[in-house]
Amino acid sequence: MAFNFINEQLTARHQQGLYRSSTVMSGAQGRLLKVADKTYLNFSSNDYLGLAADPDLIKAWQKGAELYGIGSGGSYLVTGFNQAHQTLCDQLKSWLRVEAVALFSSGYSANQAIIKLLLKKPDLLFQDKLNHASLMEAAALSDCKMRRFKHNDVEHLESLLTKSNRECTIDANKLIISEGVFSMDGDSAPVNDLLTKAKQHDAWLMIDDAHGIGVLGENGKGSAVAGGLDNNKLQIYMATFGKALGVGGAFVAGSKELINYINNFSKPYIYSTGLPPAMAYTITQAVKMAETQDWRRHKLNSLIRTFRNTATNLGISLADSQTAIQPIIIGDSVKTLQIADKLKTLGFWTTAIRPPTVASGTARLRITLTVNHQEQDVVNLVNAIYRVLNDK
Ligand SMILES: Cc1ncc(COP(=O)(O)O)c(C=O)c1O
């Protein structure tokens, strides 16, 4: 029968405890999450700054719709680039101190766009082993050669770069890509050291800061700034609006030439409908809040400290993460699912992250903290994890 693999692979996923499906949530993002008739404390959201259902942003969306309408009506190069988009681009430039930006409908599409646009044969792409699927998949679809360096291991990157200098032709371009904050591990990339290596080997550095923007660095300017660098020192800075900024969509920042090149040659940019202008207007307001409301970052950092201190005092083994993403590595996928289910019966929603999203044998609970939580929520979660892990 044609396409036999569909049923075969779905059955295999069930058998391995790796089957995925969406759960229908009701209501808005927040401290609590409602599924069917039950309410849980939500420890599985990327809404780190608590903006996704902020009343001021809901009003902004309504006002944006009144001012600019809902749909953009076209791609950015036809009639889909509205004043609301221009204002957002200007806002991003002044907040992040970058030269130019291009908006995308999602981080996934921005990452695909960059790799497809910039790399071909005989170019070389160096990626951290734990980079996001959107980056890995784009590389698999490109004609360039990809080398994966061990996670956050600059020495390994150095050895791959040196080896490639011997192997590749003089005209090969080299791009290094790392996440700023790793989405499943919560640890940060050594952005400064990566940039030094890039300079030494005449390579470009791109940072995907989906999980760093808004939460790290002075005024939430992200991972590079947290590491003491200006964003404009990176050749490519990509980040999303759907996590700490609470809305959706993404952008790529870089030199004016790079952004003009995207405008002229990037198919995912050229042939895709622009973000709804009401959404662009809302993101501009979210950026203003992320930039100026330091209290959100202070509160988040305090919750992170509470989580880590409480867990350490109970002897729970933690990952090396100082961010809002706090994974607890379990290993076995079925066991991880069982733990997540037990936590649900106690009223806590965490997500079991399993292969292929993470490496085999490293299934984990991906716990995320947000400004919506109270300190006591975090203490209660850690106590519940302790009870479930120790079968008490
Ligand atoms: C590191 C990273 N890059 C890119 C993306 C994709 O962004 P978006 O959700 O806007 O498509 C994600 C989202 O999960 C991510 O974690």
Ligand as a Chemical Component Dictionary entry (heavy atoms), coordinates in Angstrom:
data_LIG
# 
_chem_comp.id                   LIG 
_chem_comp.type                 NON-POLYMER 
_chem_comp.pdbx_formal_charge   0 
_chem_comp.three_letter_code    LIG 
# 
loop_
_chem_comp_atom.comp_id 
_chem_comp_atom.atom_id 
_chem_comp_atom.alt_atom_id 
_chem_comp_atom.type_symbol 
_chem_comp_atom.charge 
_chem_comp_atom.model_Cartn_x 
_chem_comp_atom.model_Cartn_y 
_chem_comp_atom.model_Cartn_z 
_chem_comp_atom.pdbx_ordinal 
LIG C1 C1 C 0 15.902 28.195 19.605 1  
LIG C2 C2 C 0 14.655 28.328 18.781 2  
LIG N1 N1 N 0 14.755 28.836 17.556 3  
LIG C3 C3 C 0 13.679 28.972 16.771 4  
LIG C4 C4 C 0 12.430 28.612 17.199 5  
LIG C5 C5 C 0 11.260 28.759 16.289 6  
LIG O1 O1 O 0 10.571 29.930 16.593 7  
LIG P1 P1 P 0 9.020  30.064 16.299 8  
LIG O2 O2 O 0 8.313  29.372 17.391 9  
LIG O3 O3 O 0 8.775  31.526 16.244 10 
LIG O4 O4 O 0 8.798  29.394 14.961 11 
LIG C6 C6 C 0 12.270 28.093 18.490 12 
LIG C7 C7 C 0 10.910 27.735 18.973 13 
LIG O5 O5 O 0 10.655 26.807 19.629 14 
LIG C8 C8 C 0 13.415 27.932 19.298 15 
LIG O6 O6 O 0 13.316 27.400 20.517 16 
# 
loop_
_chem_comp_bond.comp_id 
_chem_comp_bond.atom_id_1 
_chem_comp_bond.atom_id_2 
_chem_comp_bond.value_order 
_chem_comp_bond.pdbx_ordinal 
LIG C1 C2 SING 1  
LIG C2 N1 SING 2  
LIG C2 C8 DOUB 3  
LIG N1 C3 DOUB 4  
LIG C3 C4 SING 5  
LIG C4 C5 SING 6  
LIG C4 C6 DOUB 7  
LIG C5 O1 SING 8  
LIG O1 P1 SING 9  
LIG P1 O2 DOUB 10 
LIG P1 O3 SING 11 
LIG P1 O4 SING 12 
LIG C6 C7 SING 13 
LIG C6 C8 SING 14 
LIG C7 O5 DOUB 15 
LIG C8 O6 SING 16 
# 
